[in-house]
């Protein structure tokens, strides 16, 4: 795979790359660049995590070393009770690797890191304090606003959160960070302030945020907006059937998931997205690309019910590797999310 092919693979299904020219130079100059993706063990991981998982797979294919930061301290800074954060970390530690494997990623150059093992070291916290003298309260709150659960009277923890995420780039020794577009303000804060401490600015790569099944952002805290990775077949079908999806209306939470997740997987496997229908409704139809599917849906040649049935089957099949291992982490799931 040449540099252009690697770059195009990295860029697909991204919303924005800050430092695009730097990325091209990095691909040309470094044999195995390093990128990290961080996730705080807050709510239960859901199918929206499949989008960054696919991007992680893309980076692995493009010759990167990928570090996944399981940011346990960040979870507590974002209002997860200190008494359960260890349990939630253990849950993420078990389920996130299964998620990555479920899409067939080659994990040879994938590494998992527990945030607190790095972030509680004196030199790390010293640099966080140094960074705090560079960043105003206003800028820290602004950076946190799309990520941290802030109230009208924000806690100091919400101000610390973006500073630590910025510092993670330096202490993980990475060239790039991958995150959703909701992370943009924190990424910009890092780019603007790390050089003030003598550290380099990193390349920031953002994937879009998938909408929820009821039209809002897919959120771990809203059970109606998402499908958990451990939901069984009956629950998956019920949630998909209850999703907002009116005939010919592209403004729903199903089509973006099909576009960015299902059709990406299908393309990589050289498969088609199959919609099964009775003959009286036109018979089975299959799609090689998302554009044709969207066109048929817009022109009401593809009915929402048929789309929902097909998508339910795809999600059920995708989550089978996790379902097979479900018994192994049911106890820790219960302990982590009993409240």
C-alpha positions in Angstrom: 0.0 0.0 0.0 1.6 3.3 -1.1 1.4 6.6 0.7 -1.7 7.9 -1.2 -3.6 4.6 -0.6 -2.7 4.8 3.1 -3.8 8.4 3.3 -7.1 7.7 1.5 -7.8 4.8 3.9 -7.2 7.0 6.9 -9.3 9.8 5.5 -12.4 7.8 4.7 -15.4 8.2 7.0 -13.7 11.2 8.7 -15.3 14.5 9.2 -12.1 16.6 9.7 -8.4 16.2 9.9 -6.5 19.1 11.6 -3.0 18.9 10.2 -3.7 17.1 6.9 -0.4 18.1 5.3 1.4 17.0 8.5 -0.3 13.6 8.1 1.0 13.2 4.6 4.5 14.1 5.8 4.2 11.7 8.7 3.3 8.8 6.3 6.3 9.6 4.2 8.8 9.9 7.0 7.8 7.4 9.7 7.6 3.6 9.1 5.0 3.0 11.8 3.3 6.1 13.1 1.3 6.0 16.4 -2.2 7.1 17.0 -4.5 6.8 20.0 -8.2 6.6 20.6 -9.5 7.2 24.1 -12.7 6.1 25.7 -13.8 6.8 29.3 -15.7 3.9 31.0 -18.9 5.7 31.7 -22.1 4.2 30.2 -22.3 0.8 28.5 -20.6 0.8 25.1 -23.1 0.7 22.2 -23.1 0.1 18.5 -22.0 3.7 17.9 -18.6 2.5 19.0 -18.4 0.5 15.8 -17.5 3.6 13.8 -14.3 4.4 15.7 -13.6 0.7 15.8 -13.7 0.6 12.0 -11.4 3.7 11.9 -9.0 1.9 14.3 -9.0 -1.1 11.8 -8.2 1.4 9.0 -5.2 2.7 10.9 -4.0 -0.8 11.6 -4.3 -1.6 7.9 -2.4 1.6 7.0 0.6 0.5 9.1 0.0 2.4 12.3 0.5 1.4 15.9 -2.8 2.0 17.7 -3.1 2.7 21.4 -6.5 2.5 23.0 -6.7 4.5 26.2 -9.3 3.2 28.7 -9.5 6.5 30.6 -10.7 5.4 34.0 -9.8 8.7 35.7 -11.6 10.7 33.0 -14.7 8.7 33.8 -14.7 9.9 37.4 -14.0 13.4 36.3 -17.2 13.0 34.2 -19.3 12.1 37.3 -18.9 8.3 37.4 -18.8 7.5 41.1 -15.3 6.6 42.3 -16.6 3.5 43.9 -17.7 1.9 40.6 -15.1 3.3 38.2 -12.8 0.3 38.6 -15.7 -2.1 37.8 -16.6 -0.1 34.7 -12.9 -0.1 33.6 -12.9 -3.9 33.9 -16.1 -4.1 31.9 -14.6 -1.9 29.1 -11.3 -3.9 29.3 -13.3 -7.1 28.4 -15.8 -5.8 25.9 -13.8 -3.3 23.8 -11.3 -5.9 22.6 -14.2 -8.1 21.6 -15.7 -5.1 19.6 -12.4 -4.6 17.7 -12.2 -8.3 16.9 -15.8 -8.5 15.8 -15.0 -6.4 12.8 -12.1 -8.6 11.8 -9.3 -6.2 12.7 -5.7 -7.4 12.8 -4.7 -6.6 16.4 -1.0 -7.3 16.2 -0.1 -3.6 16.6 -3.0 -2.7 18.9 -2.2 -1.9 22.6 -4.6 -1.2 25.5 -3.6 1.2 28.3 -5.3 2.0 31.6 -5.3 5.7 32.0 -4.5 5.8 35.7 -1.3 3.8 35.3 0.1 6.7 33.3 -1.8 9.7 34.7 -1.0 9.3 38.4 2.8 9.5 37.8 4.3 12.6 39.3 5.8 13.9 36.0 2.4 13.6 34.3 0.5 15.5 37.0 3.3 18.1 37.2 2.8 18.8 33.5 -1.0 19.0 34.0 -0.4 21.7 36.6 2.0 23.5 34.2 -0.7 23.3 31.6 -3.3 24.7 34.0 -1.2 27.9 34.2 -1.6 28.3 30.4 -5.3 27.7 30.0 -8.0 30.0 31.2 -11.2 28.8 33.0 -13.2 30.0 30.0 -11.1 28.0 27.5 -11.2 24.9 29.6 -15.0 25.0 30.1 -15.4 25.7 26.4 -13.2 22.7 25.5 -15.2 20.4 27.9 -18.6 21.6 26.9 -19.3 19.0 24.2 -17.8 16.1 26.2 -18.2 16.5 29.9 -21.6 16.5 31.7 -21.6 20.1 32.9 -24.2 21.6 35.2 -25.0 25.3 35.7 -22.5 25.2 38.5 -19.7 23.1 36.9 -17.3 21.1 39.1 -13.5 21.7 39.0 -13.3 18.1 37.6 -14.9 19.4 34.4 -12.0 21.8 34.0 -9.3 19.2 34.6 -10.8 16.8 32.1 -9.6 18.6 28.9 -6.2 19.4 30.4 -5.5 15.7 31.0 -6.8 14.7 27.6 -4.4 17.2 26.1 -1.5 15.9 28.1 -2.4 12.3 27.2 -1.1 13.0 23.7 2.4 13.7 25.0 2.6 10.9 27.6 1.3 8.3 25.2 4.0 9.4 22.8 1.7 9.5 19.8 1.7 11.3 16.5 -2.1 11.6 16.2 -5.3 11.4 18.1 -8.6 9.9 16.8 -11.9 11.0 18.2 -15.4 12.1 17.4 -16.3 15.6 16.3 -17.5 16.3 19.9 -13.8 16.1 20.9 -12.7 19.0 18.5 -12.5 21.7 21.1 -10.3 19.6 23.4 -8.1 18.7 20.4 -7.7 22.3 19.5 -6.9 23.2 23.1 -4.1 20.6 22.9 -2.7 21.8 19.6 -2.6 25.4 20.9 -1.2 24.7 24.3 1.2 21.7 24.2 3.8 23.7 22.2 3.8 26.3 25.0 5.2 23.6 27.3 7.8 22.6 24.7 5.8 19.6 23.3 4.7 19.2 19.7 1.2 19.7 18.4 -0.4 16.5 17.2 -2.5 15.6 14.2 -6.2 15.5 15.1 -8.5 13.2 13.2 -12.2 13.2 13.7 -15.0 10.8 12.7 -18.6 12.0 12.6 -20.9 11.3 15.5 -23.7 8.8 14.7 -27.2 10.0 15.5 -29.3 7.9 17.9 -32.3 5.7 16.9 -34.7 8.4 18.0 -32.9 11.2 16.1 -30.5 12.5 18.7 -26.9 11.7 19.4 -26.4 8.1 20.2 -25.7 8.2 23.9 -24.8 5.7 26.6 -27.0 7.6 29.0 -30.2 7.3 26.9 -31.3 3.7 26.5 -33.8 4.6 23.8 -31.2 6.1 21.6 -28.9 3.2 21.2 -28.3 -0.6 21.0 -25.9 -1.9 23.6 -23.2 -4.3 22.5 -24.7 -7.0 24.8 -28.4 -6.6 23.7 -29.9 -9.9 22.6 -31.6 -10.4 19.3 -35.1 -9.7 20.5 -34.1 -6.4 22.1 -32.1 -5.4 18.9 -35.1 -6.0 16.7 -37.4 -4.2 19.1 -35.2 -1.1 19.3 -34.7 -1.0 15.5 -38.4 -1.3 14.9 -39.0 1.5 17.3 -36.5 3.8 15.6 -37.7 7.0 13.9 -37.7 6.3 10.1 -40.5 7.6 7.9 -40.8 6.9 4.2 -38.6 9.0 2.0 -37.2 11.0 4.9 -33.4 10.8 5.1 -33.4 12.5 8.6 -33.2 9.4 10.8 -30.6 7.4 12.8 -30.6 4.3 10.7 -29.2 5.5 7.4 -26.0 7.1 8.8 -25.3 3.8 10.6 -25.7 1.9 7.4 -23.6 4.5 5.5 -20.6 4.6 7.9 -20.7 1.2 9.4 -22.6 -1.5 7.5 -21.6 -0.4 4.0 -18.0 0.1 5.0 -17.8 -3.4 6.3 -19.6 -4.7 3.2 -17.2 -2.8 0.9 -14.1 -4.2 2.7 -15.5 -7.8 2.5 -16.7 -7.2 -1.2 -20.2 -8.1 -0.1 -23.6 -6.5 -0.8 -26.2 -5.3 1.6 -29.2 -7.6 1.2 -32.8 -6.5 1.8 -35.2 -9.5 1.8 -38.7 -8.8 0.6 -41.7 -10.8 -0.4 -42.3 -11.1 -4.2 -45.4 -9.0 -3.9 -43.3 -6.1 -2.6 -40.7 -6.4 -5.3 -38.6 -9.4 -4.1 -35.1 -9.3 -2.6 -32.9 -6.3 -3.5 -29.1 -5.9 -2.8 -26.9 -2.8 -2.7 -23.2 -2.5 -3.5 -23.0 1.1 -2.3 -24.8 3.4 0.0 -25.7 6.0 -2.6 -28.0 3.6 -4.5 -29.6 2.5 -1.2 -30.2 6.2 -0.2 -31.7 7.0 -3.7 -34.1 4.1 -3.4 -35.1 5.1 0.1 -35.6 8.7 -0.9 -37.8 7.7 -3.9 -39.7 5.4 -1.6 -38.7 2.3 -3.6 -37.3 0.9 -0.3 -39.7 0.8 2.6 -38.6 1.6 6.1 -39.9 -1.8 7.4 -37.8 -3.7 4.9 -34.8 -1.5 5.8 -35.3 -2.1 9.5 -35.5 -5.9 9.0 -32.3 -6.0 7.0 -30.4 -3.7 9.4 -31.6 -5.8 12.4 -30.0 -8.9 10.8 -26.8 -7.1 10.0 -26.4 -5.8 13.6 -27.3 -9.2 15.1 -24.6 -10.9 13.0 -22.0 -8.2 13.8 -22.5 -8.6 17.6 -22.5 -12.4 17.6 -18.8 -12.6 18.7 -19.7 -10.5 21.7 -22.9 -12.5 22.4 -20.8 -15.7 22.4 -18.6 -14.3 25.2 -21.4 -12.6 27.1 -21.5 -15.1 30.0 -17.9 -14.3 30.8 -18.6 -10.7 31.7 -22.2 -10.6 32.9 -21.2 -10.5 36.5 -18.9 -7.5 36.1 -21.5 -5.8 34.0 -24.0 -6.1 36.8 -21.5 -4.9 39.4 -20.6 -1.9 37.2 -24.1 -0.8 36.2 -26.3 -1.9 39.1 -27.3 1.6 39.9 
